[in-house]
Amino acid sequence: MNRDSGFTLFEALVAVALLALLAGLLAPAIRAVSLAETRVREHVVSRETTARLEALLRDSVARVQPLPDTIGQGAVSGSPRGLSLWVRMPTSGELVQLNLTIEGEDVIIAMAGSGSITGEPQTSMLAGVGRDARFYYYGETETRDALAWTSQWEYNHLPRLIVLDLAPINGTIRRIELDVPAQARFDCDFDSGFGVCLGGG
């Protein structure tokens, strides 16, 4: 006897059931691969952002310009969530205040010159630095008779070390350590109106 070619309803149902079983078994593996890919991508982006932030900090700290006592403020001031530096621009000689503020997982960067010739601060953002980023400072205390760690720096003198602790990635501690140049000193005739050295070294 000849039978019609093709699948019976029962065979079709078995095939559908097998496909559904395979899809159910493969779904967790596919989801795990997707999550792993997302974590790797976030890790790479975070490392690139951290590298850019570290380069900015190292360059700025290397050019910190201590201010005369008559100015009434230090060249470095900071808190756990923010850092302010007075730096001298290498080409113009202008003093510029660089402010870094940690907001959530991002760092807001604002830069403005001193004196009347400057306009609005220039701002930018580094996104995805990480949660719970915090600054710490190491240097002489207010009486300058001892060295100590602190989360607030409000002294006129420079700290010796600035540390930025970042949120760990996969259990790996991330930290940026910045040595403040000890030889930096104020040795020029300073025009506070224009924020520039008029002479001297």
N, C-alpha and C positions, 0 to 999 in steps of 0.2 A: 504494500500500500504506500502511495506517495503522501508525504506530509508537506504542508505549506512551509516554505523557508521563513526564517525569522525567529525572534524570541517569543517565548510565551510570557504571559503576565507574571507568572511566578518567577521566571528567570530575570525579568526586568526588575522586580521588587528586590530580589536577592542582590543584584548588581547595585541598585541604589543604596541598599543597606550597607554593603561593603564599602562603597564610596563615602557614606556618612561616617562609618567607623574610622576609616583612614583619615578623614578630615578632622575628626575629633581627636585622634592621636597626634596629628601633626600640628594642630593649632597652638598648643603650649610651646612647642619648639620654635615655631615661627615667631610667636610673641616674645620669647626669650631672646632670640637673635635680634629682633627689632629693638628691644630695650637695651641690649648690649651695644648695638650700633649707636643709639641715642646717647648713652653714657660716654662712649668713646669720643663722639663728636663734641659733647659738652666739655669733656676733659681737655681736648685739644684747644678749643676756643678759650677756655679759662686759662690755660698755660700761655697762650699768645697774649691775652689781655694782661696777665701778670707780668710777662716780659716787657710789654710796653710801659706799664706802670713803673717797673723797676728801673728801666732806662731813664724815664722822666725824673724819678726821684734822685737817682745817682748823679745825673747831670746837674740838677738844681742844687743839691746839697754841696756839690763840688764848687759851686759859685756863690755860696751863701756869703753875704756881706754884713758883718757886724756893724751896728749903728752906734754913733756917738751917744754917750750917756745923756746928753742934752735932748735927744729925741724922745726919751722917756719910754722906750719899748725895746724889746730884744729882737734880734734878727730871726730868731726861731721861737715860735710859740705853738703850743699844741695841746690837744686833749685826746682821749681814746678814739674819738670819731672824726678828728680833723687835725690838719697840720698847716701852719702858715710859715712861709719862708720869704725873707727879703733876699733877692738874688740880683747880681749885677750882670746886665746883658753884655756879652763879649764885644759886640761891635759898637754900640752907641754909648756904652758906659752908664746907661740909665738904670736906676734902681727900680725893680719890679717886684711887686708882692704876688707870690704864688700861693693860692689857697686850695687845699684838697679836702673835700668833705665826703665822708662815707655815708651813703644813703641806701639802706637795704643791701643789695648785692652790687651796687654801682658806686663809682667814685666820680664826684663832680669836681671839675678843675676850673678855677677862675684865676685870671691873671690880669693885673692892672698896674700901671706905673704910678709913681708917687708925684704929687704936685699938680699944678693947674693945667698942664698941657695934655693930660690924659683924658680920654673919654670913658665910655662904659667899659666895664671889665669884659674881657674875652672869656667865654665859657665853653667848655666841652665836657664830654662824659666818656668814661670807660665803663662799659656795661659788663656785668658778669664776673666781677672780681671775686665774689664769694660772700657767704653769710658770715656775720660776726667778725669782720676784719677790725683790728684794733691797733692803734699806735702805742708804743711805750718808749720811754726816754731814759737814758743813763748819763749821769754827769754829776757835777758838784752841786751840793745843796745850796740853799739861799745864802747861808753863812760861808760857803765855799771851804768848809773844813772837813768835808767827807764826800764820798761818792755813793750814789744810791739810784735805784730804779724808781721811776714814778710814771703815773699815767697822765699827769698834767705837767706841762713845761711853761712856766710863766716868768722865768728869770731873764735878766738882761744879758747874762753870759750864755755862751753856746753849750749845748750838751755835747758829750763825747760820742754818743751813739744814739741813733734813732732806729727803732725796730717796728716793722709792720707785720703782725701775725695775721695770716689768712686762714680761712676755713680749710681743714684737711680734705684731700681728695683720695678716696680709697685708702684711708688710714694714714696717708703720707702727710706729714706736717709741712706746711709751706710758710716760709718766713723770708722777709727782705730785711737785711741788716745794712745800715748806712753809717759809715764812719764820717763824722763831721771834721773837716780840716782844722787841725789845731793851730796851724800857723796863720789862719785868716785873721786879719785885724783891720781896723779902720785907720787908714793913714793918708787921707786926701782931704782937700778942702771941699766940703759938702754943701751944695746948694739945695736946701730943702724945698724950695719952690719948684725947681725943675727936676729934682731927684737925680742929679748927676754929680760926678766929681769934676771940679773945675781945675784941679791941679794935684800935685802930689803923686804918691805911688799908687 
